[in-house]
Amino acid sequence: MENHTIVTLKKGEGRTIKAGGAWIFDNEIDTIVGTFTNGDVVTVHDFDGYPMGKGFINQNSKIRIRMLTRHVDQEINENFLRMRVKNAWEYRKTTVDTSSCRVIFGEADFLPGLVVDKYEDVLVVECLALGMEQFKETIVSLLNGVLKEDGISIRGVYERSDANERRKEGLPKVKGFIGETFDTEVEITENGVHYLVDVVNGQKTGFFLDQKYNRLAMQRICKGKRVLDCFTHMGTFALNAGIAGASDVTGLDISEYAVQQANANAVRNHLEDTVHFRCANVLDELPKLAEAGEKYDVVILDPPAFTKSREATKNAIKGYREINMKGLKLVKDGGYLATCSCSHFMTQELLAKTVKEAAKAAHKRLRQVEFRTQAPDHPILWANSANVPESYYLKFFIFQVVDEK
């Protein structure tokens, strides 16, 4: 709840929020005047008493305050939350296909720590911040109302707040229904491809919506081609290649469950004759394919985040370099490589440098076709100094690959 506690920053601190970010870290705070409970909304002042806005506080977390508003006279009440939810939905209606999309994207929608994904008529909620726990169900109710105004009825809401980040906030992992129970397998259609999304057991909230338009971009390139899709998960890139008319598609993933889902999705789209999946460790499998003399017109590399911390970035760079080098060796002369990173610590510049090194080691030359990021329903919040790191994470390159001659 909101109270009258005032948090004052040290002189010279608060650079992140002054640049347009949403976080205040524990070592940036000078004094706290007033009594509060973790999760309460407090007022933030700069070192000289200048009011900087309101946010919720949590002494369990290094991210001590997450900002909700820059206006100290703004009441954090139902009207405020309705305004945030309404703005988020109006933005999605303008920028993306809303049949399945991310409706609320945390800090980038000025609702820090909260993610809500819409899969047709089902909502999946992920709450990663203690202060947002108190608003979570109110926001879901408000979102239901906003969607109803557009004739959209939601048949169920499921919570997937089971990420490890919750522990950093002093929160237990939570997974279950918000409200009535319902069938949690949802069929969605994206780019003309049908998928069955399992919101209970699927990764994250059940599906990776952020690559929607990157998958669509690959359809044009994959027509009539032999395609290898690495880290295929539910078969998303592979199925986009298949629906576009690829001649032969192979998808690899280490998870037996993911491969089962991908095969079922191939049947669902009547692509089982051209799109095939198998369980394999990609890093081990690519050298075997090269040794067997296999070559592909298109190789797609969509690995999980090799780093989730700044400290592990050096090892992650090695991982990205290795996977790209192995992938490049399988691309025919004049073929195409799509490669990406979903870690915000792996910047665009760092990924580009790493791929360049991989190409040199593989004796390949690259021609950039295009560079892409996450879909617009995952908006990147810009700041005065740099993009807010928690909102910009997905980097996606498409290259033509030519042999050195």
TAHUKA-V872829 format. One record per pair of residues at least 12 apart in sequence whose ideal C-beta (glycine too) atoms are under 8 Angstrom apart, sorted by the first residue. I is the first residue (numbers start at 0). J is the second residue. Records with the same first field share a line. If there is no record, write none. Layout:
I=J, J
This chain:
0=36, 39, 40, 133
1=39, 40, 53, 74, 75
2=33, 34, 35, 39, 40, 41
3=33, 42
4=31, 32, 33, 34, 35, 39, 41, 42, 56
5=31, 32, 33, 41, 42, 43, 44
6=23, 28, 30, 31, 41, 42, 43, 44, 56, 63, 64
7=28, 29, 30, 31, 32, 43, 44, 45, 46, 48
8=23, 27, 28, 29, 43, 44, 45, 46, 51
9=27, 28, 29, 46
10=29, 46, 47
11=46
12=26, 27, 28, 29, 46
13=27, 45, 51
14=384
15=382
16=43, 51, 52, 66
17=383
18=382, 383, 384, 385
19=380, 381, 382, 383, 384, 387
20=106, 382, 387
21=54, 65, 66, 106, 109, 111, 380, 387, 389
22=62, 64, 65, 66, 106, 111, 389
23=43, 54, 62, 63, 64, 65, 66
24=61, 62, 63
25=58, 60, 61, 62, 63
27=63
28=63, 64
29=46
31=56
35=56
37=56, 57, 58, 59, 129, 169
38=55, 56, 57, 129, 130, 132, 133
39=55, 56, 130
40=53, 54, 55, 56, 67, 75, 130
41=53, 54, 55, 56, 64
42=71
43=64, 66
50=71
51=66, 69, 71
52=66, 67, 68, 69, 70, 71, 73
53=66, 67, 68, 70, 71, 73, 75
54=66, 67, 68, 111, 130
55=67, 128, 129, 130, 131
56=130
57=128, 129, 130, 168, 169
59=129, 167, 168, 169
60=128, 129, 167, 168, 169
61=167
65=106, 111, 112, 128, 130, 131
66=111
67=79, 109, 110, 111
68=109
77=137, 141
80=110, 134, 137, 138, 141
81=141, 145
83=108, 109, 110, 138
84=103, 110, 138, 141, 142, 145
85=145
86=108
87=102, 103, 104, 108, 110
88=102, 142, 145, 146, 149
90=108, 378
91=376
92=149
94=375, 376
95=211, 374, 375, 376
96=189, 211
97=117
98=119, 187, 188, 189
99=116, 117, 118, 119, 187, 188, 189, 196, 206, 208
100=116, 117, 208, 211, 374, 376
101=114, 115, 116, 117, 208, 209, 374, 376, 377
102=115, 116, 117, 122, 142, 376
103=115, 138, 142
104=376, 377, 378, 390
105=127, 389, 390
106=380, 387, 389, 390
107=377, 378, 379, 380, 387, 390
108=378
110=131, 134, 138
111=128, 130, 131
112=126, 127, 128, 130, 131, 168
113=125, 126, 127, 128, 131, 134, 135, 138
114=126, 127, 204
115=138, 139, 142
116=204, 205, 206, 208
117=146, 153
118=185, 187, 196, 198, 205, 206
119=185, 186, 187
120=151, 152, 153, 154, 155, 185
121=153, 154, 155, 156, 157, 181, 183, 185, 198
122=139, 142, 143, 153, 155, 156, 157
123=156, 157, 158, 159, 198, 204, 205
124=139, 156, 157, 158, 159, 160, 177
125=158, 159, 160, 162, 203, 204
126=158, 160, 173
127=160, 162, 164, 165, 168
128=168
129=168, 169, 170
132=170
135=177
136=177
139=156, 177
143=156
154=181
155=176, 178, 179, 180, 181, 182, 183
156=176, 177, 178
157=175, 176, 177, 183, 198, 199
158=173, 174, 175, 176, 177
159=174, 198, 203, 204, 205
160=172, 173, 174
161=173, 174
174=199
183=197, 198, 199
184=196, 197, 198
185=198, 205
187=206
189=211, 214
190=211, 214, 215, 218, 239, 242
191=242
192=214, 235, 238, 239, 242, 264, 268
193=264, 267, 268
194=206, 233, 235, 238, 264, 267
195=260, 263, 264, 267
197=260
200=256
201=233, 260
202=232
206=233
207=232, 235
208=374, 376, 377
209=341, 373, 374, 377, 393
210=235, 236, 301, 339, 373, 374, 393, 395
211=374, 376
212=371, 374, 375
213=337, 339, 371, 374, 395
214=235, 236, 239
215=239
216=369, 371, 397
217=236, 239, 240, 243, 297, 299, 337, 397
218=239, 240, 242, 243
219=243
220=297, 335, 337, 368, 397
221=239, 240, 243, 244, 245, 248, 296, 297
222=243, 244, 245
223=244, 245, 246
224=240, 245, 246, 295, 296, 297, 334, 335
225=245, 246, 247, 248, 294, 295, 296, 297
226=240, 245, 247, 248, 249, 295, 296, 297, 298, 299
227=248, 249, 251, 288, 295, 297, 298, 299, 329
228=240, 248, 249, 250, 251, 299, 301
229=251, 281, 285, 298, 299, 300, 301, 302, 322, 326
230=251, 252, 281, 300, 301, 302, 303
231=250, 251, 252, 257, 258, 261, 276, 301
232=252, 254, 257, 261, 301
233=257, 260, 261, 264
234=250, 260, 261, 262, 264, 265, 274, 276
236=250, 299, 301, 337
237=249, 250, 261, 265, 274, 276, 299
238=261, 264, 265, 268, 270, 274
240=274, 297, 299
241=265, 268, 270, 273, 274
242=268, 270
245=273, 274, 297
246=273
247=273
248=270, 273, 274, 275
249=275, 276, 277
250=274, 275, 276, 277
251=276, 277, 278, 279, 281, 284
252=276, 278, 279, 281
253=278, 279, 280, 281
254=278
255=278
258=276, 277, 278
261=276
262=276
281=302, 322
282=321, 322, 325
285=322, 325, 326, 328, 329
286=325
288=329
289=325, 328, 329
293=329
294=329, 330, 331, 334
295=329, 330, 331, 334
296=330, 331, 334, 335
297=330, 334, 335, 336, 337
298=326, 327, 329, 330, 334, 335, 336, 337
299=336, 337, 338
300=322, 323, 326, 336, 337, 338, 339
301=337, 339
302=318, 319, 322, 339, 340
303=341
304=340, 341, 342, 345
305=318, 319, 340, 342, 345
306=342, 344, 345
307=342, 344
308=344
309=344
311=344
312=344, 345, 349
315=342, 344, 345
316=345, 349, 353
319=340, 345, 350, 353, 354, 357
320=353, 356, 357, 360
321=357
323=336, 338, 353, 354, 357, 358
324=357, 360, 361
326=338
327=357, 358, 361, 363, 400
328=361
330=363, 400
331=400
332=400, 401, 402
333=399, 400, 401
334=399, 400
335=368, 397, 398, 399, 400
336=365, 396, 397, 398, 400
337=395, 396, 397, 398
338=350, 354, 395, 396, 398
339=393, 394, 395, 396
340=393, 394
341=392, 393
342=392
343=388, 389, 391, 392
344=388
345=394
346=394
347=370, 394
350=394, 396
351=396
354=396, 398
358=400
362=402, 403
363=400, 401, 402, 403
364=400, 401, 402, 403
365=398, 399, 400, 401
366=398, 399, 401
367=396, 397, 398
368=397, 398, 399
369=396, 397
370=394, 395, 396, 397
371=395, 396, 397
372=391, 393, 394, 395
373=391, 392, 393
377=390, 393
378=390
379=391
